[in-house]
Amino acid sequence: MVVAHAMDLLALALAGGAPTVAAVEAVSAATGPGVREPLARVAAAMRWGVDGDGAWAGASSAWRPAAGAFALAARAGAPPSTLLRRAADDLRVGESERIAVAGAKAGVRIVLPLGLCFLPAFVLLTVVPLVMGLVEPLGLHGCFQLLGVEQVDATRVGECSA
């Protein structure tokens, strides 16, 4: 997002009539350290006479849309401000999509731990009391009937309570 904002500032400076090198230097001076260094290198390369492609080659990959906008503007003979705005918008859309995908992945990743925590609690707090409530009125006699025992045998009483 910081690169997109810097590209918007570049577009505004260029639309206002500033030369390319002056616009890059002004945005470099007005931004934070993550944006300042790459733009300062680009501005310095342009001051030394390096062409646009060579100057932007020294910047990080985050600046490729800006480099592409300047290259396309140079080939077409059009002002780069509109292309920079479009590139900044594309960066924002890409970042929004990346955030949406990360949020969806987080939602999927959290299902398993929640299931492992809540499913045993659900069973212990709802299913077990329900089964106990259904079995309790039957008493021992009903328990023996469930086991298929006709007469009470002292050796099998432990099976009913277990």
Salt bridges, closest charged atoms under 4 A:
ASP8 OD2 - ARG92 NH2 2.08
GLU25 OE1 - ARG47 NH2 2.80
ASP89 OD1 - ARG92 NH1 3.16
GLU95 OE2 - ARG98 NH2 2.69
GLU159 OE1 - ARG156 NH2 3.42
